[in-house]
Amino acid sequence: MRQIVLDTETTGIDPNEGHRIIEIGCVEVVERELTGRNYHVYINPEREVEAEAITVHGITNEFLADKPKFAEIAEEFFEFIKGAELVIHNAAFDVGFMDSEFARLKPVRKTADHCGIVDSLAIARAKHPGQKNSLDALCKRYGVDNSNRELHGALLDAEILADVYLMMTGGQTALSLDAGSEDGGATGGIRRLKGDRPRLAVVKASGEEASAHDEFIDMLDKQSGQSLWSKLEQAE
């Protein structure tokens, strides 16, 4: 199965009031594996970004002035998502904006006619009723590293959501004895390691350390008759 984890940033909160998409971030997942294939673009919305929105994502009107318009990127974006299952946190918001953008073009397209849609927020609410299920809250609950997320950003949020979604729908999390806690008892975080990272060094005991170990085991054998360590060595 091909899935696209997707997020957008916008000029405001309601496309029916003329608000537009200004950033799209997509992360491809195939058979529950991140492929490394992403799609990311900033878009000139042809209108002002509301001040309240800028405080959320930090994307200014000046920054967007020379970026392509949605009509210029619509086809490549559509080709990237076509036929995939879209995973979106609060899907109605993003899909509403996408449909509004596609409705301005010919041919008119509706996202749900070409893609499956999975709302990760709905999944989270079903799994964790009565708890916070924002992306930040889910990162804490599932031990996903979001330390770089000072502001909302479509590609970064899509990358984080991909990790959260995979953990939430079958990935292994830290064991928890306190399922009612906000973080679910999870510790640590997901940190992707580079494929070309150096191999871990294997440190072996020196001759002096091995002799000291043997002397310690002899002492245990004299005190207990035969230590568990000696029994295990015999079994091998």
C-alpha positions as CSV (number, residue, x, y, z in Angstrom):
1,M,0.0,0.0,0.0
2,R,1.2,3.5,-0.9
3,Q,0.4,6.2,1.7
4,I,1.2,9.9,1.6
5,V,1.4,11.6,5.0
6,L,0.4,15.2,4.2
7,D,0.2,18.5,5.9
8,T,-0.5,22.1,4.7
9,E,-0.1,25.6,6.0
10,T,-2.5,28.3,5.1
11,T,-3.3,32.0,5.1
12,G,-6.1,31.5,7.6
13,I,-8.6,28.9,8.9
14,D,-11.5,29.0,6.4
15,P,-11.2,28.4,2.7
16,N,-14.8,29.6,2.3
17,E,-13.6,33.0,3.3
18,G,-11.0,33.0,0.5
19,H,-8.1,31.7,2.5
20,R,-5.4,29.7,0.5
21,I,-2.7,27.1,0.9
22,I,0.8,28.5,1.3
23,E,2.8,25.3,2.0
24,I,2.4,21.6,1.2
25,G,4.5,18.9,2.8
26,C,4.2,15.2,1.8
27,V,6.1,12.1,3.0
28,E,5.7,8.8,1.1
29,V,5.2,5.5,3.0
30,V,5.0,2.2,1.1
31,E,4.1,-1.0,3.0
32,R,4.7,0.9,6.3
33,E,8.2,1.9,5.3
34,L,9.4,5.5,4.8
35,T,10.8,5.6,1.2
36,G,12.6,8.9,1.5
37,R,10.6,10.3,-1.3
38,N,8.9,13.6,-0.3
39,Y,7.1,16.5,-1.9
40,H,7.5,20.0,-0.6
41,V,6.5,23.4,-2.0
42,Y,5.8,27.0,-0.8
43,I,3.0,28.7,-2.7
44,N,2.2,32.4,-3.4
45,P,-1.5,32.6,-2.2
46,E,-2.3,35.7,-4.2
47,R,-3.6,37.3,-1.0
48,E,-2.4,38.4,2.4
49,V,-1.5,35.9,5.1
50,E,-3.3,36.8,8.4
51,A,-1.2,37.9,11.3
52,E,-2.5,35.2,13.5
53,A,-1.5,32.5,11.0
54,I,2.0,34.0,10.8
55,T,2.4,33.5,14.5
56,V,1.7,29.8,14.0
57,H,3.9,29.0,11.0
58,G,6.1,32.0,10.7
59,I,5.6,32.2,6.9
60,T,5.4,35.9,5.8
61,N,3.9,37.6,2.8
62,E,7.4,38.8,1.8
63,F,8.8,35.3,1.8
64,L,5.9,34.0,-0.4
65,A,6.0,36.9,-2.9
66,D,8.3,35.1,-5.4
67,K,6.9,31.6,-4.9
68,P,4.8,29.8,-7.6
69,K,1.0,30.0,-7.6
70,F,-1.1,26.9,-6.9
71,A,-2.1,26.7,-10.5
72,E,1.6,26.3,-11.4
73,I,2.2,23.3,-9.1
74,A,-1.2,21.7,-9.1
75,E,-0.4,19.0,-11.7
76,E,2.8,17.8,-10.1
77,F,1.2,17.8,-6.7
78,F,-1.8,15.9,-8.0
79,E,0.4,13.3,-9.7
80,F,2.3,12.8,-6.4
81,I,-0.8,12.1,-4.4
82,K,-3.0,10.4,-7.0
83,G,-4.0,6.9,-6.1
84,A,-2.5,7.0,-2.6
85,E,-4.1,6.8,0.8
86,L,-3.6,10.2,2.4
87,V,-2.8,10.3,6.1
88,I,-3.7,13.7,7.6
89,H,-4.1,15.0,11.1
90,N,-7.5,16.7,11.2
91,A,-8.1,15.7,7.6
92,A,-11.2,17.8,7.0
93,F,-9.2,21.0,7.4
94,D,-6.5,20.1,4.8
95,V,-8.8,18.3,2.4
96,G,-11.2,21.3,2.5
97,F,-8.3,23.6,1.5
98,M,-7.1,21.2,-1.2
99,D,-10.6,20.9,-2.7
100,S,-11.0,24.6,-2.7
101,E,-7.7,25.1,-4.6
102,F,-8.6,22.3,-7.1
103,A,-12.0,23.9,-7.6
104,R,-10.3,27.0,-9.1
105,L,-8.8,25.0,-11.9
106,K,-9.9,22.9,-14.9
107,P,-10.5,20.1,-14.6
108,V,-12.1,20.4,-11.2
109,R,-10.9,17.7,-8.9
110,K,-12.1,16.5,-5.5
111,T,-9.4,14.9,-3.4
112,A,-11.6,12.0,-2.2
113,D,-12.3,11.0,-5.8
114,H,-8.6,10.2,-6.4
115,C,-7.2,9.3,-3.0
116,G,-8.2,7.4,0.1
117,I,-8.2,9.6,3.2
118,V,-7.3,8.6,6.7
119,D,-7.7,11.0,9.6
120,S,-5.0,10.3,12.2
121,L,-6.7,12.7,14.6
122,A,-9.8,10.5,14.5
123,I,-7.7,7.4,15.1
124,A,-5.9,9.1,18.1
125,R,-9.3,10.1,19.6
126,A,-10.6,6.6,19.4
127,K,-7.4,5.1,20.9
128,H,-7.0,7.8,23.6
129,P,-10.5,9.1,24.5
130,G,-10.5,12.1,26.8
131,Q,-6.8,12.8,26.3
132,K,-5.0,15.5,24.3
133,N,-4.4,14.3,20.8
134,S,-2.6,17.2,19.2
135,L,0.5,16.3,17.2
136,D,2.7,17.5,20.1
137,A,0.8,15.4,22.6
138,L,1.0,12.3,20.5
139,C,4.8,12.9,20.1
140,K,5.1,12.9,23.8
141,R,2.8,9.8,24.2
142,Y,4.7,7.7,21.6
143,G,8.2,8.9,22.3
144,V,8.6,10.7,18.9
145,D,11.3,13.4,18.8
146,N,9.7,16.8,17.9
147,S,12.5,19.0,19.4
148,N,12.9,20.8,16.1
149,R,9.3,21.8,16.0
150,E,9.3,25.4,17.2
151,L,6.8,26.6,14.6
152,H,4.4,24.6,12.4
153,G,5.9,23.6,9.1
154,A,4.2,21.4,6.5
155,L,7.1,19.1,5.7
156,L,8.4,18.8,9.2
157,D,4.9,18.2,10.6
158,A,4.4,15.5,7.9
159,E,7.6,13.8,8.8
160,I,6.7,13.8,12.5
161,L,3.2,12.6,11.8
162,A,4.5,9.7,9.7
163,D,6.5,8.5,12.8
164,V,3.5,9.0,15.1
165,Y,1.1,7.3,12.7
166,L,3.3,4.3,12.3
167,M,3.7,4.0,16.0
168,M,0.0,4.5,16.7
169,T,-1.1,1.9,14.2
170,G,1.2,-0.9,15.1
171,G,4.7,0.2,15.7
172,Q,6.4,-0.8,18.9
173,T,6.4,1.7,21.8
174,A,8.0,1.6,25.2
175,L,6.2,-0.6,27.7
176,S,3.9,1.4,30.1
177,L,2.5,0.4,33.5
178,D,0.5,3.7,33.6
179,A,-1.8,3.7,30.5
180,G,-3.7,6.6,31.9
181,S,-0.8,9.0,31.9
182,E,-0.6,11.7,29.2
183,D,2.6,10.3,27.8
184,G,1.5,6.7,28.1
185,G,4.7,5.9,30.0
186,A,6.8,6.0,26.8
187,T,10.4,7.0,27.2
188,G,13.0,8.1,24.7
189,G,12.2,9.1,21.1
190,I,12.4,7.9,17.6
191,R,15.6,9.1,16.0
192,R,16.5,8.0,12.5
193,L,20.1,6.7,12.2
194,K,22.0,7.3,9.0
195,G,22.5,4.2,6.9
196,D,26.2,4.9,6.4
197,R,26.9,5.5,10.1
198,P,30.1,3.8,11.5
199,R,29.6,0.3,13.0
200,L,29.6,0.2,16.8
201,A,33.0,-0.8,18.3
202,V,33.1,-4.3,19.9
203,V,35.2,-4.0,23.1
204,K,36.6,-7.3,24.4
205,A,38.0,-7.9,27.9
206,S,41.7,-7.7,28.3
207,G,43.8,-10.7,29.5
208,E,44.0,-9.1,33.0
209,E,40.2,-8.5,33.1
210,A,39.5,-12.1,32.0
211,S,41.8,-13.5,34.7
212,A,40.1,-11.3,37.3
213,H,36.7,-12.6,36.1
214,D,37.9,-16.2,36.4
215,E,39.1,-15.6,39.9
216,F,35.8,-14.0,40.9
217,I,33.9,-17.0,39.5
218,D,36.2,-19.5,41.4
219,M,35.4,-17.6,44.6
220,L,31.6,-17.8,43.9
221,D,32.0,-21.6,43.2
222,K,33.7,-22.1,46.6
223,Q,31.0,-20.2,48.4
224,S,28.0,-21.7,46.7
225,G,29.2,-25.1,45.5
226,Q,28.7,-24.1,41.9
227,S,27.6,-20.6,40.7
228,L,24.9,-20.0,38.1
229,W,27.6,-18.6,35.8
230,S,29.6,-21.9,35.9
231,K,26.4,-23.9,35.2
232,L,25.7,-21.7,32.2
233,E,29.2,-22.1,30.8
234,Q,28.9,-25.9,31.2
235,A,25.6,-25.9,29.4
236,E,27.2,-24.2,26.4
